Amino acid sequence: MPARVPLAAELERAATLTLQAKQAVTALFRDARLGKALEVQHCLPLVDEVAGSVWRNPGAFVSLARLKSRDDYTYLHSVAVCALMVSLARELGQDESQAKAAGLAGLLHDIGKAQVPLNLLQKPGKLDDAEFSVLRSHPERGHAMLLEGGEASAEALDVCLHHHERWDGKGYPHGLGGDDISLLARMGAVCDVYDAITSNRPYKAAWDPAESLARMAEWQGHFDQRVFHAFVRTLGIYPVGALVRLQSGRLAVVTEHNDDKPLLPRVRAFFSTKSAMHIAPVDLDLAAPGCQDRIAGRESNQTWQFRHLDELWAGRDALRRIGKL
């Protein structure tokens, strides 16, 4: 495994890889729409690259892949779930080959959406019952496509078919519950939902990363709690990019989490709520000896509408590379 590096050191490589991954997955979906056999083996080098980035710094690639437009959501969602699955697999004690298998399953989990009409995937309003029924068919469509291609692993087939099952048995397509759902599919369910709700979608704006984890924690019966708690550990209670209020009255964005002190991440303070004015950005390691400030709570950028929030943690160069500036 590659040596761990600071987030800032990995962001440039992660930005380049994000673009390459988007292009590769776009081509994969295009082939699927055209009815071509899916050459899953061609995805393996990409999964290796994503896994390497995640192991160098889990926050960099995962956080950049979260910054999707409504138009590229379907493709970058698959890439983001790939990275989240790799990170979660390692947190759960899986070895390198198992983590990469989980990553490949994440990359392919939504391939069935290639057979769902684009106007339905990108519809800005609520789906009617007939449209929702078509959308809910994507796990079975994807599973059939992967089977026909003949190259997909058992893990990829399983996650593709069952990532919308729920711990309480109220999911689809088969209404499986509890341990009847494989560990990988339970992992896929958590990673799929987190990336979906933290991304801009045609019908809703993205939720803040920390707010999303808090909401997911309240959804009774949705997830395997052991898997969900491991997932929170991979991201940190306050993930990179989360907006927080400090006890000093300053607002800050999380720039990196401290693995051994999850409540005390590194942050960049940039706004004073006392004066209601922007201030010169200040980097703080809340876990450092002598640092007196602490997080008082989460904040939602839907309230504040800061337009430069992502630039504060990712930097202009990384955002420019992925076309977000």
Buried (B, 14 or more C-beta within 10 A) or exposed (E): EEEEBBBBEBBBBBBBBBBBBBEBBBEBBEBBEEEEEBEBEEBBEBBEBBBBBBBBBBBBBBBBBBBBEBEBBBBBBBBBBBBBBBBBBBBBEBEEEBBBBBBBBBBBBBBBBBBBEEEBBBBEEEBEEEBEEBBBBBBBBBBBBBEEBEBBBEBBBBBBBBBBBBBBBEBBBBEBBEEEBBBBBBBBBBBBBBBBBBBBBEEEEBBBBBBBBBEBBEEEEBBBEEBBEBBBBBBBBBBBBBBBBBEBBBBBBBBBBBEEEBEBBBBBBBBBBEEEEEEEEEEBBBBEEEEEBEBEEBBEBEEEEBEEBBBBBBBEEBBEBBEBE
